[in-house]
Amino acid sequence: MGSNGGSNITPLRKTLPLRVLKPDVNNIKNLARKLKEVQRVIFMGKFGKILDLLEVNVQVDALTTLAQFYDPPFRCFTFKDFQLAPTLEEFERIMGYPMKGSKPYQYMEHYPSLKTIAETFDIPIKEIEDNRTNKDNLIGFPIKYLEEKAVNLARDGKWDTFMDVLALIIYGIVLFPTIKDFVDFMAIDVFLAYKHRGENPVPAVLADVYCTLDFRHEKEGGLIHCCSPILYFWFVKHIFQDMHHLKTKSKKEWANVLANLNERTIQWYSRSQDINEVICRCGVFVDVPLMGTKGCINYSPYVALRQLGYPMKKPPIMDVTKSFVIHGRDGYDASLLRRIRKSWEDVVRRGQELGPRSCGIGEEYHNWVKRRALEVKLPFHSTVITPEVVTTESFFRIFF
């Protein structure tokens, strides 16, 4: 699909051999069914809409195809006449974790102690020590151990702790996956930071999406391991009406759909999203620094203003010379971590300053993004196809 079909056709970008780590959630769904309706409401009050992610039927071919369009310097997906970029504001609504009034997850340069884990989940520390496992140089717990623990808690009627263990499993397997069927200490750290310090996991999820996409483009292929249900939900909601009944498509069909997208076929913004302010920068950074389980990276919401309900008249404000990405925690710079943590004490949000509500574009931006697409090249040729799209208003009546 990535070859040049003729001398008069625009040259294509090389397609990358990509795979997606798709979580197996069948056992997790069975555990979730143990919750009665009132308990599900309590669970949602504690942990947002993460149970809903178990119902997202991820088509991995959609994500491997989407990843081909990733534009690393601009932290976005560049198509022939527009760009899309995952944002904090969209992810917080999908996950049900409001950013306003909360701090983001902040890695404190060490993992939680076994004592903290034991006390949080009401497990004897000896049992924690016996079941702690080293897998591919990562410390954590096999999913089967945690599932068995959850079953026992439900049997004994310890529902508060059951909910904590269920949420931890979802954090490790769905939100912050690294190894199949394994909950590592990085995911546990994010969960405990939320439970004990109230630190919002949304920026960490977004960081992992950007870090893994950036890393796979740097390595020219490999395994995408981030929260696939959220990334899939985020993208598909921009082009399809009902993702729960979306027909399964082949790689070729997804390539055709994405290659034929244009700025008129994308569903940009609905007032039902109620995004009144956008996090535009933090502290000394000119954009938004993110810290996750896969590394640290920055992104600029100015690439995604149309998605957030504001016009894009000029090329996005983004100084690529100040972009940074650090892959993996082994390479963390302690001074950078301190700067990121400090910067989130001074969050700059903008609303009316971004212009009147509109998903329109100016000629200067339109010309720039088309030049950008020619510069980076697209991975697939377009053919005649009609995407299954509907109005943004009808979509958000269904899902939000």
Buried (B, 14 or more C-beta within 10 A) or exposed (E): BBEEEEEEEEEBEEBBEBBBBBBEBEBBEEBBEBBEEEBBEBBBEBBBEBBBBBEBEBBBBBBBBBBBBBBBEBBBBBBBBBBBBBBBBBBBBBBBBEBEEBBBBBBEEEBBEBEBBBEBBEBEEEEBEEBBBEBEEBEBBBBEBBBEBBBEBBEEEBBEBBBBBBBBBBBBBBBBBBBBBBBBBBBBBBBBBBBEEEBBBBBBBBBBBBBBBBBBBEEEEBBBBBBBBBBBBBBBBBBBBEBEEBEEBEBEBBBBBBBBBEBEBBBBBBEEBEBEBBBBBBBEBBBBBBBBBBBBBBBBBBBBBBBBBBBBBEBBBBEEEEBBBBBEBEEBEEEBBEBBBEBBEEBBEBBEEBBEBBBBBEEEBBEBBEEBBEEBEBBBBBEEEEBEBEEBEEBBEEBE
